[in-house]
Amino acid sequence: MEKVKCVIYGVGAIGRMLSKALLEKDGFEIVGAVDVDPNKVGKDLGEVLGLNRKLGVVISKDADKVLEETKPNVVFHMTSSFLSKVFDQLMGIVKHGVNVVSSCEELSYPYISNFKLALELDKAAKKHGATILGTGINPGFLMDTLVITLTSPCLKINSIKVTRQMNASTRRGPFQKKIGAGLSVEEFENKIKSGIISGHVGLEQSISLIADALKVKLDKIVVEPVKPVISDKYVKTDFVEVNPGMVAGLNQTARGIVSDRDFITLIFTAYVGAPEEYDAIDIDGIPEIHQRISPCVHGDWGTISMLINMAPKAIESPPGLLTMKDITVPHCVLSDVREYLKH
Ligand SMILES: NC(=O)c1ccc[n+]([C@@H]2O[C@H](COP(=O)([O-])OP(=O)(O)OC[C@H]3O[C@@H](n4cnc5c(N)ncnc54)[C@H](OP(=O)(O)O)[C@@H]3O)[C@@H](O)[C@H]2O)c1
């Protein structure tokens, strides 16, 4: 069987990390790369990845041309968090009949982000025989797919609480900036108001994904405003300096409500200097289930792994717009990816 031909769509931080990982994985072959950044367009992917060799893959801004010429089996799509922004990009991919695995947060449950656009994507994917899947670590796994899986041994569920707490000190500089670390409270509030800091994108999608899988009809989803985490100590990372009283990061809570009761609660906290980091899932049910991953799963490694590991699933799945709840039990692609494909 031929290698699985892949196109990298979005050669940003995640796209570069994923590309390097793919080069080490048996059975994958990168045949094309797409990006709009003028600093990358026209360059060999190997150069942009900081390798000492060329890969013979020139980054192009013309996705149509790349897809036409390379005829890939799957596109790894990593450009934006918002469905409205990626809609045309995804339509452009599926019209070539090519499967796509995307890190777009809103695509993890697109029906809540924009129902009309989601239906259009589903229709186009089915028409052209392609699969679209939004995945990632969060949304995509830790606060939704893993939660859904953990409900399997339950007979009854009263409520579900999921907490992800990250120590941002060990994360990339852009991430530390994105959560407001090092700002005064006033600067933080201003950046929230102007949309420069958006908080975590995906809590609403994760809640919807869980509720859809469990067939629980939520009365509403409440996403509380993003709150700053104020530092009570001096913290210095490679990228920011935080004095006591300054913002160390952010906290956000979302709740899926049934009959005035919180049925699903998701709490996301990320700040520099956090004393511990963990992912916790607490299911109040019969039986009750308490799961804790400590330290928490590394976001970037988790994201690129989810995208790579879901690629054979997307290739094998029937055409259409899928979410993680439609995927057969997810797992690591440990062997040559072709061993996970039927033909
Ligand atoms: N679901 C999850 O768990 C998860 C986890 C991590 C990241 N993400 C999401 O994945 C996306 C990628 O993350 P990142 O950190 O790699 O972001 P990034 O560093 O900003 O990279 C995005 C890249 O895509 C390019 N791009 C933007 N619009 C494009 C278009 N229309 N066609 C082709 N290329 C385009 C950007 O170019 P310019 O810089 O010139 O715009 C940039 O090079 C983000 O939306 C991020 O929030 C999701």
The ligand as an SDF file (V2000), in Angstrom:
LIG
                    3D

 48 52  0  0  0  0  0  0  0  0999 V2000
   -8.4060   22.0620   19.5800 N   0  0  0  0  0  0  0  0  0  0  0  0
   -7.2980   22.2060   20.2640 C   0  0  0  0  0  0  0  0  0  0  0  0
   -7.0760   21.5280   21.2610 O   0  0  0  0  0  0  0  0  0  0  0  0
   -6.2440   23.1910   19.8170 C   0  0  0  0  0  0  0  0  0  0  0  0
   -4.9960   23.1730   20.4190 C   0  0  0  0  0  0  0  0  0  0  0  0
   -4.0030   24.0480   19.9440 C   0  0  0  0  0  0  0  0  0  0  0  0
   -4.3030   24.9420   18.9290 C   0  0  0  0  0  0  0  0  0  0  0  0
   -5.5640   24.9670   18.4170 N   0  0  0  0  0  0  0  0  0  0  0  0
   -5.8980   25.9090   17.3540 C   0  0  0  0  0  0  0  0  0  0  0  0
   -5.2210   25.5320   16.1680 O   0  0  0  0  0  0  0  0  0  0  0  0
   -4.9750   26.6930   15.3880 C   0  0  0  0  0  0  0  0  0  0  0  0
   -3.5010   26.7360   15.0110 C   0  0  0  0  0  0  0  0  0  0  0  0
   -2.7250   26.9780   16.1630 O   0  0  0  0  0  0  0  0  0  0  0  0
   -1.2960   27.6690   16.0660 P   0  0  0  0  0  0  0  0  0  0  0  0
   -0.8380   27.8790   17.4440 O   0  0  0  0  0  0  0  0  0  0  0  0
   -0.4410   26.8910   15.1200 O   0  0  0  0  0  0  0  0  0  0  0  0
   -1.6740   29.0710   15.3930 O   0  0  0  0  0  0  0  0  0  0  0  0
   -0.7140   30.0280   14.5720 P   0  0  0  0  0  0  0  0  0  0  0  0
    0.6770   29.9170   15.0890 O   0  0  0  0  0  0  0  0  0  0  0  0
   -1.3970   31.3510   14.5120 O   0  0  0  0  0  0  0  0  0  0  0  0
   -0.6890   29.3790   13.0980 O   0  0  0  0  0  0  0  0  0  0  0  0
   -1.7140   29.4790   12.1510 C   0  0  0  0  0  0  0  0  0  0  0  0
   -1.0750   29.5430   10.7710 C   0  0  0  0  0  0  0  0  0  0  0  0
   -2.0990   29.4630    9.7830 O   0  0  0  0  0  0  0  0  0  0  0  0
   -1.9020   30.5330    8.8650 C   0  0  0  0  0  0  0  0  0  0  0  0
   -3.1600   30.8930    8.2370 N   0  0  0  0  0  0  0  0  0  0  0  0
   -4.1110   31.7510    8.6830 C   0  0  0  0  0  0  0  0  0  0  0  0
   -5.1270   31.8100    7.7870 N   0  0  0  0  0  0  0  0  0  0  0  0
   -4.7900   30.9910    6.7690 C   0  0  0  0  0  0  0  0  0  0  0  0
   -5.4220   30.6490    5.5280 C   0  0  0  0  0  0  0  0  0  0  0  0
   -6.5940   31.1560    5.1710 N   0  0  0  0  0  0  0  0  0  0  0  0
   -4.7890   29.7790    4.7150 N   0  0  0  0  0  0  0  0  0  0  0  0
   -3.5960   29.2420    5.0560 C   0  0  0  0  0  0  0  0  0  0  0  0
   -2.9480   29.5450    6.1870 N   0  0  0  0  0  0  0  0  0  0  0  0
   -3.5440   30.4030    7.0480 C   0  0  0  0  0  0  0  0  0  0  0  0
   -1.3390   31.6480    9.7110 C   0  0  0  0  0  0  0  0  0  0  0  0
   -0.7210   32.6470    8.9240 O   0  0  0  0  0  0  0  0  0  0  0  0
   -0.7080   34.1760    9.5210 P   0  0  0  0  0  0  0  0  0  0  0  0
    0.1150   34.1030   10.7620 O   0  0  0  0  0  0  0  0  0  0  0  0
   -0.0950   34.9780    8.4420 O   0  0  0  0  0  0  0  0  0  0  0  0
   -2.1490   34.5060    9.8000 O   0  0  0  0  0  0  0  0  0  0  0  0
   -0.3210   30.8660   10.5450 C   0  0  0  0  0  0  0  0  0  0  0  0
    0.8830   30.6340    9.8470 O   0  0  0  0  0  0  0  0  0  0  0  0
   -5.4060   27.8970   16.2570 C   0  0  0  0  0  0  0  0  0  0  0  0
   -6.6700   28.3200   15.8990 O   0  0  0  0  0  0  0  0  0  0  0  0
   -5.4130   27.3160   17.6510 C   0  0  0  0  0  0  0  0  0  0  0  0
   -6.2870   28.0160   18.5120 O   0  0  0  0  0  0  0  0  0  0  0  0
   -6.5280   24.1050   18.8320 C   0  0  0  0  0  0  0  0  0  0  0  0
  1  2  1  0
  2  3  2  0
  2  4  1  0
  4  5  1  0
  4 48  2  0
  5  6  2  0
  6  7  1  0
  7  8  2  0
  8  9  1  0
  8 48  1  0
  9 10  1  0
  9 46  1  0
 10 11  1  0
 11 12  1  0
 11 44  1  0
 12 13  1  0
 13 14  1  0
 14 15  2  0
 14 16  1  0
 14 17  1  0
 17 18  1  0
 18 19  2  0
 18 20  1  0
 18 21  1  0
 21 22  1  0
 22 23  1  0
 23 24  1  0
 23 42  1  0
 24 25  1  0
 25 26  1  0
 25 36  1  0
 26 27  1  0
 26 35  1  0
 27 28  2  0
 28 29  1  0
 29 30  1  0
 29 35  2  0
 30 31  1  0
 30 32  2  0
 32 33  1  0
 33 34  2  0
 34 35  1  0
 36 37  1  0
 36 42  1  0
 37 38  1  0
 38 39  2  0
 38 40  1  0
 38 41  1  0
 42 43  1  0
 44 45  1  0
 44 46  1  0
 46 47  1  0
M  CHG  2   8   1  16  -1
M  END
$$$$
